[in-house]
Amino acid sequence: MITAILYLVLGGAYLVVIPGILLFYLKARWYTAGSIERTLLYFLVFFFFPGMLLLSPFLNFRPRRRSLES
């Protein structure tokens, strides 16, 4: 029973928790990250790709539409 709970916790962290934190960190640091930090972030995106793919339909980080006054 302990083994099943451990697998569930580690799987949830790998597929949901860490990729979610990584996505929000990427959003915050996208334009200001240095080259070494960007390389580390790209490695983490590659490493946690299944979780990123799982969360991507639910998180939308596109810029909001501008309202143009005319």
N, CA, C and O atoms as a Maestro MAE file, in Angstrom:
{
 s_m_m2io_version
 :::
 2.0.0
}

f_m_ct {
 s_m_title
 :::
 protein
 m_atom[280] {
  # First column is atom index #
  i_m_mmod_type
  r_m_x_coord
  r_m_y_coord
  r_m_z_coord
  i_m_residue_number
  s_m_chain_name
  s_m_pdb_residue_name
  s_m_pdb_atom_name
  i_m_atomic_number
  :::
  1 25 0.828 -1.192 0.000 1 A "MET " " N  " 7
  2 3 0.000 0.000 0.000 1 A "MET " " CA " 6
  3 2 0.878 1.265 0.000 1 A "MET " " C  " 6
  4 15 0.567 2.241 -0.682 1 A "MET " " O  " 8
  5 25 1.945 1.236 0.750 2 A "ILE " " N  " 7
  6 3 2.842 2.391 0.804 2 A "ILE " " CA " 6
  7 2 3.495 2.621 -0.555 2 A "ILE " " C  " 6
  8 15 3.713 3.762 -0.963 2 A "ILE " " O  " 8
  9 25 3.801 1.543 -1.243 3 A "THR " " N  " 7
  10 3 4.417 1.662 -2.569 3 A "THR " " CA " 6
  11 2 3.466 2.336 -3.551 3 A "THR " " C  " 6
  12 15 3.892 3.178 -4.340 3 A "THR " " O  " 8
  13 25 2.199 1.982 -3.514 4 A "ALA " " N  " 7
  14 3 1.212 2.592 -4.408 4 A "ALA " " CA " 6
  15 2 1.049 4.082 -4.113 4 A "ALA " " C  " 6
  16 15 0.940 4.887 -5.037 4 A "ALA " " O  " 8
  17 25 1.032 4.446 -2.855 5 A "ILE " " N  " 7
  18 3 0.914 5.863 -2.482 5 A "ILE " " CA " 6
  19 2 2.150 6.625 -2.915 5 A "ILE " " C  " 6
  20 15 2.048 7.754 -3.396 5 A "ILE " " O  " 8
  21 25 3.317 6.022 -2.749 6 A "LEU " " N  " 7
  22 3 4.554 6.665 -3.180 6 A "LEU " " CA " 6
  23 2 4.573 6.880 -4.696 6 A "LEU " " C  " 6
  24 15 4.976 7.945 -5.163 6 A "LEU " " O  " 8
  25 25 4.141 5.882 -5.464 7 A "TYR " " N  " 7
  26 3 4.050 6.035 -6.915 7 A "TYR " " CA " 6
  27 2 3.058 7.131 -7.293 7 A "TYR " " C  " 6
  28 15 3.323 7.908 -8.211 7 A "TYR " " O  " 8
  29 25 1.945 7.204 -6.617 8 A "LEU " " N  " 7
  30 3 0.934 8.229 -6.896 8 A "LEU " " CA " 6
  31 2 1.462 9.628 -6.599 8 A "LEU " " C  " 6
  32 15 1.234 10.554 -7.376 8 A "LEU " " O  " 8
  33 25 2.156 9.785 -5.495 9 A "VAL " " N  " 7
  34 3 2.716 11.085 -5.122 9 A "VAL " " CA " 6
  35 2 3.809 11.505 -6.104 9 A "VAL " " C  " 6
  36 15 3.814 12.646 -6.566 9 A "VAL " " O  " 8
  37 25 4.724 10.612 -6.423 10 A "LEU " " N  " 7
  38 3 5.800 10.940 -7.366 10 A "LEU " " CA " 6
  39 2 5.262 11.188 -8.767 10 A "LEU " " C  " 6
  40 15 5.736 12.090 -9.457 10 A "LEU " " O  " 8
  41 25 4.283 10.405 -9.197 11 A "GLY " " N  " 7
  42 3 3.676 10.618 -10.503 11 A "GLY " " CA " 6
  43 2 2.932 11.933 -10.581 11 A "GLY " " C  " 6
  44 15 3.001 12.623 -11.598 11 A "GLY " " O  " 8
  45 25 2.216 12.295 -9.517 12 A "GLY " " N  " 7
  46 3 1.516 13.586 -9.480 12 A "GLY " " CA " 6
  47 2 2.481 14.755 -9.491 12 A "GLY " " C  " 6
  48 15 2.221 15.773 -10.133 12 A "GLY " " O  " 8
  49 25 3.595 14.615 -8.783 13 A "ALA " " N  " 7
  50 3 4.598 15.678 -8.785 13 A "ALA " " CA " 6
  51 2 5.243 15.816 -10.154 13 A "ALA " " C  " 6
  52 15 5.494 16.932 -10.610 13 A "ALA " " O  " 8
  53 25 5.516 14.685 -10.821 14 A "TYR " " N  " 7
  54 3 6.170 14.712 -12.133 14 A "TYR " " CA " 6
  55 2 5.239 15.227 -13.226 14 A "TYR " " C  " 6
  56 15 5.684 15.920 -14.141 14 A "TYR " " O  " 8
  57 25 3.950 14.895 -13.142 15 A "LEU " " N  " 7
  58 3 3.023 15.245 -14.210 15 A "LEU " " CA " 6
  59 2 2.250 16.535 -13.983 15 A "LEU " " C  " 6
  60 15 1.769 17.127 -14.949 15 A "LEU " " O  " 8
  61 25 2.112 16.990 -12.745 16 A "VAL " " N  " 7
  62 3 1.254 18.153 -12.492 16 A "VAL " " CA " 6
  63 2 1.978 19.265 -11.737 16 A "VAL " " C  " 6
  64 15 1.991 20.407 -12.196 16 A "VAL " " O  " 8
  65 25 2.569 18.961 -10.606 17 A "VAL " " N  " 7
  66 3 3.078 19.997 -9.705 17 A "VAL " " CA " 6
  67 2 4.298 20.706 -10.293 17 A "VAL " " C  " 6
  68 15 4.281 21.926 -10.454 17 A "VAL " " O  " 8
  69 25 5.341 19.967 -10.609 18 A "ILE " " N  " 7
  70 3 6.579 20.588 -11.098 18 A "ILE " " CA " 6
  71 2 6.382 21.258 -12.457 18 A "ILE " " C  " 6
  72 15 6.878 22.369 -12.646 18 A "ILE " " O  " 8
  73 25 5.672 20.631 -13.428 19 A "PRO " " N  " 7
  74 3 5.436 21.351 -14.681 19 A "PRO " " CA " 6
  75 2 4.600 22.616 -14.509 19 A "PRO " " C  " 6
  76 15 4.812 23.597 -15.223 19 A "PRO " " O  " 8
  77 25 3.657 22.607 -13.578 20 A "GLY " " N  " 7
  78 3 2.876 23.822 -13.319 20 A "GLY " " CA " 6
  79 2 3.733 24.945 -12.776 20 A "GLY " " C  " 6
  80 15 3.617 26.090 -13.213 20 A "GLY " " O  " 8
  81 25 4.584 24.625 -11.833 21 A "ILE " " N  " 7
  82 3 5.507 25.625 -11.292 21 A "ILE " " CA " 6
  83 2 6.453 26.121 -12.385 21 A "ILE " " C  " 6
  84 15 6.735 27.316 -12.475 21 A "ILE " " O  " 8
  85 25 6.936 25.200 -13.211 22 A "LEU " " N  " 7
  86 3 7.843 25.559 -14.295 22 A "LEU " " CA " 6
  87 2 7.168 26.462 -15.323 22 A "LEU " " C  " 6
  88 15 7.796 27.397 -15.821 22 A "LEU " " O  " 8
  89 25 5.910 26.204 -15.648 23 A "LEU " " N  " 7
  90 3 5.197 27.055 -16.603 23 A "LEU " " CA " 6
  91 2 5.029 28.475 -16.070 23 A "LEU " " C  " 6
  92 15 5.229 29.439 -16.809 23 A "LEU " " O  " 8
  93 25 4.666 28.611 -14.804 24 A "PHE " " N  " 7
  94 3 4.512 29.947 -14.232 24 A "PHE " " CA " 6
  95 2 5.857 30.667 -14.113 24 A "PHE " " C  " 6
  96 15 5.922 31.883 -14.288 24 A "PHE " " O  " 8
  97 25 6.921 29.932 -13.820 25 A "TYR " " N  " 7
  98 3 8.250 30.542 -13.769 25 A "TYR " " CA " 6
  99 2 8.699 30.994 -15.150 25 A "TYR " " C  " 6
  100 15 9.287 32.065 -15.297 25 A "TYR " " O  " 8
  101 25 8.421 30.175 -16.165 26 A "LEU " " N  " 7
  102 3 8.746 30.564 -17.534 26 A "LEU " " CA " 6
  103 2 8.005 31.822 -17.946 26 A "LEU " " C  " 6
  104 15 8.569 32.690 -18.613 26 A "LEU " " O  " 8
  105 25 6.742 31.925 -17.549 27 A "LYS " " N  " 7
  106 3 5.958 33.113 -17.887 27 A "LYS " " CA " 6
  107 2 6.556 34.361 -17.235 27 A "LYS " " C  " 6
  108 15 6.599 35.428 -17.847 27 A "LYS " " O  " 8
  109 25 7.007 34.222 -16.013 28 A "ALA " " N  " 7
  110 3 7.531 35.380 -15.286 28 A "ALA " " CA " 6
  111 2 8.907 35.802 -15.784 28 A "ALA " " C  " 6
  112 15 9.218 36.993 -15.766 28 A "ALA " " O  " 8
  113 25 9.739 34.868 -16.228 29 A "ARG " " N  " 7
  114 3 11.133 35.175 -16.562 29 A "ARG " " CA " 6
  115 2 11.453 35.111 -18.054 29 A "ARG " " C  " 6
  116 15 12.628 35.147 -18.418 29 A "ARG " " O  " 8
  117 25 10.448 35.017 -18.931 30 A "TRP " " N  " 7
  118 3 10.688 34.765 -20.343 30 A "TRP " " CA " 6
  119 2 11.574 35.820 -21.000 30 A "TRP " " C  " 6
  120 15 12.478 35.471 -21.759 30 A "TRP " " O  " 8
  121 25 11.337 37.093 -20.726 31 A "TYR " " N  " 7
  122 3 12.073 38.159 -21.398 31 A "TYR " " CA " 6
  123 2 13.309 38.619 -20.634 31 A "TYR " " C  " 6
  124 15 14.088 39.411 -21.164 31 A "TYR " " O  " 8
  125 25 13.510 38.154 -19.423 32 A "THR " " N  " 7
  126 3 14.624 38.641 -18.612 32 A "THR " " CA " 6
  127 2 15.644 37.558 -18.257 32 A "THR " " C  " 6
  128 15 16.633 37.852 -17.586 32 A "THR " " O  " 8
  129 25 15.432 36.333 -18.684 33 A "ALA " " N  " 7
  130 3 16.337 35.236 -18.322 33 A "ALA " " CA " 6
  131 2 17.656 35.361 -19.063 33 A "ALA " " C  " 6
  132 15 17.688 35.730 -20.237 33 A "ALA " " O  " 8
  133 25 18.735 35.055 -18.377 34 A "GLY " " N  " 7
  134 3 20.058 35.037 -18.997 34 A "GLY " " CA " 6
  135 2 20.271 33.744 -19.766 34 A "GLY " " C  " 6
  136 15 19.400 32.875 -19.789 34 A "GLY " " O  " 8
  137 25 21.433 33.622 -20.394 35 A "SER " " N  " 7
  138 3 21.672 32.474 -21.265 35 A "SER " " CA " 6
  139 2 21.797 31.165 -20.482 35 A "SER " " C  " 6
  140 15 21.302 30.132 -20.931 35 A "SER " " O  " 8
  141 25 22.444 31.194 -19.332 36 A "ILE " " N  " 7
  142 3 22.597 29.965 -18.542 36 A "ILE " " CA " 6
  143 2 21.248 29.553 -17.950 36 A "ILE " " C  " 6
  144 15 20.897 28.373 -17.945 36 A "ILE " " O  " 8
  145 25 20.498 30.537 -17.452 37 A "GLU " " N  " 7
  146 3 19.178 30.241 -16.905 37 A "GLU " " CA " 6
  147 2 18.245 29.710 -17.996 37 A "GLU " " C  " 6
  148 15 17.474 28.783 -17.750 37 A "GLU " " O  " 8
  149 25 18.308 30.284 -19.185 38 A "ARG " " N  " 7
  150 3 17.463 29.831 -20.292 38 A "ARG " " CA " 6
  151 2 17.825 28.401 -20.699 38 A "ARG " " C  " 6
  152 15 16.938 27.608 -21.013 38 A "ARG " " O  " 8
  153 25 19.112 28.066 -20.697 39 A "THR " " N  " 7
  154 3 19.539 26.701 -21.005 39 A "THR " " CA " 6
  155 2 18.999 25.723 -19.972 39 A "THR " " C  " 6
  156 15 18.519 24.647 -20.329 39 A "THR " " O  " 8
  157 25 19.073 26.087 -18.692 40 A "LEU " " N  " 7
  158 3 18.525 25.236 -17.638 40 A "LEU " " CA " 6
  159 2 17.014 25.085 -17.793 40 A "LEU " " C  " 6
  160 15 16.483 23.989 -17.612 40 A "LEU " " O  " 8
  161 25 16.319 26.169 -18.126 41 A "LEU " " N  " 7
  162 3 14.870 26.093 -18.306 41 A "LEU " " CA " 6
  163 2 14.500 25.205 -19.485 41 A "LEU " " C  " 6
  164 15 13.536 24.443 -19.404 41 A "LEU " " O  " 8
  165 25 15.251 25.292 -20.578 42 A "TYR " " N  " 7
  166 3 14.980 24.421 -21.720 42 A "TYR " " CA " 6
  167 2 15.208 22.958 -21.360 42 A "TYR " " C  " 6
  168 15 14.456 22.089 -21.801 42 A "TYR " " O  " 8
  169 25 16.240 22.675 -20.560 43 A "PHE " " N  " 7
  170 3 16.454 21.307 -20.102 43 A "PHE " " CA " 6
  171 2 15.283 20.822 -19.254 43 A "PHE " " C  " 6
  172 15 14.826 19.691 -19.413 43 A "PHE " " O  " 8
  173 25 14.797 21.676 -18.352 44 A "LEU " " N  " 7
  174 3 13.678 21.281 -17.500 44 A "LEU " " CA " 6
  175 2 12.399 21.066 -18.307 44 A "LEU " " C  " 6
  176 15 11.620 20.163 -18.004 44 A "LEU " " O  " 8
  177 25 12.179 21.889 -19.331 45 A "VAL " " N  " 7
  178 3 11.020 21.688 -20.207 45 A "VAL " " CA " 6
  179 2 11.134 20.346 -20.918 45 A "VAL " " C  " 6
  180 15 10.145 19.621 -21.027 45 A "VAL " " O  " 8
  181 25 12.326 20.004 -21.403 46 A "PHE " " N  " 7
  182 3 12.540 18.710 -22.040 46 A "PHE " " CA " 6
  183 2 12.330 17.567 -21.047 46 A "PHE " " C  " 6
  184 15 11.721 16.553 -21.388 46 A "PHE " " O  " 8
  185 25 12.829 17.726 -19.831 47 A "PHE " " N  " 7
  186 3 12.746 16.664 -18.820 47 A "PHE " " CA " 6
  187 2 11.307 16.431 -18.361 47 A "PHE " " C  " 6
  188 15 10.902 15.289 -18.147 47 A "PHE " " O  " 8
  189 25 10.535 17.506 -18.210 48 A "PHE " " N  " 7
  190 3 9.154 17.406 -17.737 48 A "PHE " " CA " 6
  191 2 8.152 17.551 -18.880 48 A "PHE " " C  " 6
  192 15 7.036 18.027 -18.668 48 A "PHE " " O  " 8
  193 25 8.539 17.146 -20.092 49 A "PHE " " N  " 7
  194 3 7.685 17.311 -21.266 49 A "PHE " " CA " 6
  195 2 6.320 16.624 -21.141 49 A "PHE " " C  " 6
  196 15 5.324 17.224 -21.543 49 A "PHE " " O  " 8
  197 25 6.217 15.397 -20.605 50 A "PRO " " N  " 7
  198 3 4.875 14.799 -20.492 50 A "PRO " " CA " 6
  199 2 3.923 15.634 -19.636 50 A "PRO " " C  " 6
  200 15 2.746 15.763 -19.972 50 A "PRO " " O  " 8
  201 25 4.411 16.193 -18.551 51 A "GLY " " N  " 7
  202 3 3.568 17.035 -17.711 51 A "GLY " " CA " 6
  203 2 3.238 18.356 -18.367 51 A "GLY " " C  " 6
  204 15 2.131 18.871 -18.206 51 A "GLY " " O  " 8
  205 25 4.188 18.915 -19.110 52 A "MET " " N  " 7
  206 3 3.929 20.167 -19.826 52 A "MET " " CA " 6
  207 2 2.856 19.938 -20.889 52 A "MET " " C  " 6
  208 15 1.975 20.774 -21.084 52 A "MET " " O  " 8
  209 25 2.939 18.806 -21.569 53 A "LEU " " N  " 7
  210 3 1.950 18.461 -22.584 53 A "LEU " " CA " 6
  211 2 0.581 18.237 -21.954 53 A "LEU " " C  " 6
  212 15 -0.442 18.561 -22.557 53 A "LEU " " O  " 8
  213 25 0.558 17.688 -20.756 54 A "LEU " " N  " 7
  214 3 -0.700 17.447 -20.056 54 A "LEU " " CA " 6
  215 2 -1.358 18.748 -19.614 54 A "LEU " " C  " 6
  216 15 -2.582 18.865 -19.675 54 A "LEU " " O  " 8
  217 25 -0.571 19.730 -19.169 55 A "LEU " " N  " 7
  218 3 -1.124 20.988 -18.667 55 A "LEU " " CA " 6
  219 2 -1.367 22.043 -19.745 55 A "LEU " " C  " 6
  220 15 -2.129 22.984 -19.522 55 A "LEU " " O  " 8
  221 25 -0.741 21.903 -20.890 56 A "SER " " N  " 7
  222 3 -0.804 22.958 -21.898 56 A "SER " " CA " 6
  223 2 -2.214 23.287 -22.394 56 A "SER " " C  " 6
  224 15 -2.457 24.457 -22.688 56 A "SER " " O  " 8
  225 25 -3.156 22.361 -22.510 57 A "PRO " " N  " 7
  226 3 -4.492 22.783 -22.952 57 A "PRO " " CA " 6
  227 2 -5.244 23.636 -21.929 57 A "PRO " " C  " 6
  228 15 -6.182 24.346 -22.290 57 A "PRO " " O  " 8
  229 25 -4.848 23.572 -20.673 58 A "PHE " " N  " 7
  230 3 -5.584 24.263 -19.623 58 A "PHE " " CA " 6
  231 2 -4.979 25.607 -19.236 58 A "PHE " " C  " 6
  232 15 -5.662 26.430 -18.626 58 A "PHE " " O  " 8
  233 25 -3.716 25.849 -19.575 59 A "LEU " " N  " 7
  234 3 -3.056 27.102 -19.233 59 A "LEU " " CA " 6
  235 2 -2.860 27.925 -20.494 59 A "LEU " " C  " 6
  236 15 -2.311 27.440 -21.483 59 A "LEU " " O  " 8
  237 25 -3.308 29.165 -20.457 60 A "ASN " " N  " 7
  238 3 -3.216 30.037 -21.618 60 A "ASN " " CA " 6
  239 2 -2.429 31.280 -21.221 60 A "ASN " " C  " 6
  240 15 -2.913 32.108 -20.449 60 A "ASN " " O  " 8
  241 25 -1.224 31.405 -21.746 61 A "PHE " " N  " 7
  242 3 -0.370 32.534 -21.400 61 A "PHE " " CA " 6
  243 2 -0.211 33.516 -22.553 61 A "PHE " " C  " 6
  244 15 0.729 34.311 -22.561 61 A "PHE " " O  " 8
  245 25 -1.113 33.472 -23.524 62 A "ARG " " N  " 7
  246 3 -1.030 34.426 -24.627 62 A "ARG " " CA " 6
  247 2 -1.361 35.817 -24.125 62 A "ARG " " C  " 6
  248 15 -2.122 35.966 -23.170 62 A "ARG " " O  " 8
  249 25 -0.803 36.833 -24.751 63 A "PRO " " N  " 7
  250 3 -1.118 38.200 -24.331 63 A "PRO " " CA " 6
  251 2 -2.602 38.506 -24.563 63 A "PRO " " C  " 6
  252 15 -3.239 37.947 -25.455 63 A "PRO " " O  " 8
  253 25 -3.126 39.402 -23.740 64 A "ARG " " N  " 7
  254 3 -4.527 39.791 -23.900 64 A "ARG " " CA " 6
  255 2 -4.676 40.706 -25.109 64 A "ARG " " C  " 6
  256 15 -3.727 41.376 -25.515 64 A "ARG " " O  " 8
  257 25 -5.855 40.725 -25.668 65 A "ARG " " N  " 7
  258 3 -6.113 41.593 -26.814 65 A "ARG " " CA " 6
  259 2 -6.081 43.041 -26.391 65 A "ARG " " C  " 6
  260 15 -6.560 43.407 -25.318 65 A "ARG " " O  " 8
  261 25 -5.510 43.855 -27.252 66 A "ARG " " N  " 7
  262 3 -5.506 45.282 -26.979 66 A "ARG " " CA " 6
  263 2 -6.824 45.878 -27.415 66 A "ARG " " C  " 6
  264 15 -7.414 45.454 -28.409 66 A "ARG " " O  " 8
  265 25 -7.273 46.847 -26.679 67 A "SER " " N  " 7
  266 3 -8.469 47.573 -27.117 67 A "SER " " CA " 6
  267 2 -8.010 48.889 -27.737 67 A "SER " " C  " 6
  268 15 -7.401 49.729 -27.074 67 A "SER " " O  " 8
  269 25 -8.308 49.046 -28.996 68 A "LEU " " N  " 7
  270 3 -7.910 50.232 -29.742 68 A "LEU " " CA " 6
  271 2 -9.080 51.223 -29.764 68 A "LEU " " C  " 6
  272 15 -10.189 50.898 -30.187 68 A "LEU " " O  " 8
  273 25 -8.798 52.412 -29.303 69 A "GLU " " N  " 7
  274 3 -9.823 53.450 -29.320 69 A "GLU " " CA " 6
  275 2 -9.754 54.187 -30.634 69 A "GLU " " C  " 6
  276 15 -8.690 54.653 -31.043 69 A "GLU " " O  " 8
  277 25 -10.896 54.292 -31.298 70 A "SER " " N  " 7
  278 3 -10.906 55.002 -32.581 70 A "SER " " CA " 6
  279 2 -11.983 56.063 -32.634 70 A "SER " " C  " 6
  280 15 -12.124 56.750 -33.645 70 A "SER " " O  " 8
  :::
 }
 m_bond[279] {
  # First column is bond index #
  i_m_from
  i_m_to
  i_m_order
  :::
  1 1 2 1
  2 2 3 1
  3 3 4 2
  4 3 5 1
  5 5 6 1
  6 6 7 1
  7 7 8 2
  8 7 9 1
  9 9 10 1
  10 10 11 1
  11 11 12 2
  12 11 13 1
  13 13 14 1
  14 14 15 1
  15 15 16 2
  16 15 17 1
  17 17 18 1
  18 18 19 1
  19 19 20 2
  20 19 21 1
  21 21 22 1
  22 22 23 1
  23 23 24 2
  24 23 25 1
  25 25 26 1
  26 26 27 1
  27 27 28 2
  28 27 29 1
  29 29 30 1
  30 30 31 1
  31 31 32 2
  32 31 33 1
  33 33 34 1
  34 34 35 1
  35 35 36 2
  36 35 37 1
  37 37 38 1
  38 38 39 1
  39 39 40 2
  40 39 41 1
  41 41 42 1
  42 42 43 1
  43 43 44 2
  44 43 45 1
  45 45 46 1
  46 46 47 1
  47 47 48 2
  48 47 49 1
  49 49 50 1
  50 50 51 1
  51 51 52 2
  52 51 53 1
  53 53 54 1
  54 54 55 1
  55 55 56 2
  56 55 57 1
  57 57 58 1
  58 58 59 1
  59 59 60 2
  60 59 61 1
  61 61 62 1
  62 62 63 1
  63 63 64 2
  64 63 65 1
  65 65 66 1
  66 66 67 1
  67 67 68 2
  68 67 69 1
  69 69 70 1
  70 70 71 1
  71 71 72 2
  72 71 73 1
  73 73 74 1
  74 74 75 1
  75 75 76 2
  76 75 77 1
  77 77 78 1
  78 78 79 1
  79 79 80 2
  80 79 81 1
  81 81 82 1
  82 82 83 1
  83 83 84 2
  84 83 85 1
  85 85 86 1
  86 86 87 1
  87 87 88 2
  88 87 89 1
  89 89 90 1
  90 90 91 1
  91 91 92 2
  92 91 93 1
  93 93 94 1
  94 94 95 1
  95 95 96 2
  96 95 97 1
  97 97 98 1
  98 98 99 1
  99 99 100 2
  100 99 101 1
  101 101 102 1
  102 102 103 1
  103 103 104 2
  104 103 105 1
  105 105 106 1
  106 106 107 1
  107 107 108 2
  108 107 109 1
  109 109 110 1
  110 110 111 1
  111 111 112 2
  112 111 113 1
  113 113 114 1
  114 114 115 1
  115 115 116 2
  116 115 117 1
  117 117 118 1
  118 118 119 1
  119 119 120 2
  120 119 121 1
  121 121 122 1
  122 122 123 1
  123 123 124 2
  124 123 125 1
  125 125 126 1
  126 126 127 1
  127 127 128 2
  128 127 129 1
  129 129 130 1
  130 130 131 1
  131 131 132 2
  132 131 133 1
  133 133 134 1
  134 134 135 1
  135 135 136 2
  136 135 137 1
  137 137 138 1
  138 138 139 1
  139 139 140 2
  140 139 141 1
  141 141 142 1
  142 142 143 1
  143 143 144 2
  144 143 145 1
  145 145 146 1
  146 146 147 1
  147 147 148 2
  148 147 149 1
  149 149 150 1
  150 150 151 1
  151 151 152 2
  152 151 153 1
  153 153 154 1
  154 154 155 1
  155 155 156 2
  156 155 157 1
  157 157 158 1
  158 158 159 1
  159 159 160 2
  160 159 161 1
  161 161 162 1
  162 162 163 1
  163 163 164 2
  164 163 165 1
  165 165 166 1
  166 166 167 1
  167 167 168 2
  168 167 169 1
  169 169 170 1
  170 170 171 1
  171 171 172 2
  172 171 173 1
  173 173 174 1
  174 174 175 1
  175 175 176 2
  176 175 177 1
  177 177 178 1
  178 178 179 1
  179 179 180 2
  180 179 181 1
  181 181 182 1
  182 182 183 1
  183 183 184 2
  184 183 185 1
  185 185 186 1
  186 186 187 1
  187 187 188 2
  188 187 189 1
  189 189 190 1
  190 190 191 1
  191 191 192 2
  192 191 193 1
  193 193 194 1
  194 194 195 1
  195 195 196 2
  196 195 197 1
  197 197 198 1
  198 198 199 1
  199 199 200 2
  200 199 201 1
  201 201 202 1
  202 202 203 1
  203 203 204 2
  204 203 205 1
  205 205 206 1
  206 206 207 1
  207 207 208 2
  208 207 209 1
  209 209 210 1
  210 210 211 1
  211 211 212 2
  212 211 213 1
  213 213 214 1
  214 214 215 1
  215 215 216 2
  216 215 217 1
  217 217 218 1
  218 218 219 1
  219 219 220 2
  220 219 221 1
  221 221 222 1
  222 222 223 1
  223 223 224 2
  224 223 225 1
  225 225 226 1
  226 226 227 1
  227 227 228 2
  228 227 229 1
  229 229 230 1
  230 230 231 1
  231 231 232 2
  232 231 233 1
  233 233 234 1
  234 234 235 1
  235 235 236 2
  236 235 237 1
  237 237 238 1
  238 238 239 1
  239 239 240 2
  240 239 241 1
  241 241 242 1
  242 242 243 1
  243 243 244 2
  244 243 245 1
  245 245 246 1
  246 246 247 1
  247 247 248 2
  248 247 249 1
  249 249 250 1
  250 250 251 1
  251 251 252 2
  252 251 253 1
  253 253 254 1
  254 254 255 1
  255 255 256 2
  256 255 257 1
  257 257 258 1
  258 258 259 1
  259 259 260 2
  260 259 261 1
  261 261 262 1
  262 262 263 1
  263 263 264 2
  264 263 265 1
  265 265 266 1
  266 266 267 1
  267 267 268 2
  268 267 269 1
  269 269 270 1
  270 270 271 1
  271 271 272 2
  272 271 273 1
  273 273 274 1
  274 274 275 1
  275 275 276 2
  276 275 277 1
  277 277 278 1
  278 278 279 1
  279 279 280 2
  :::
 }
}
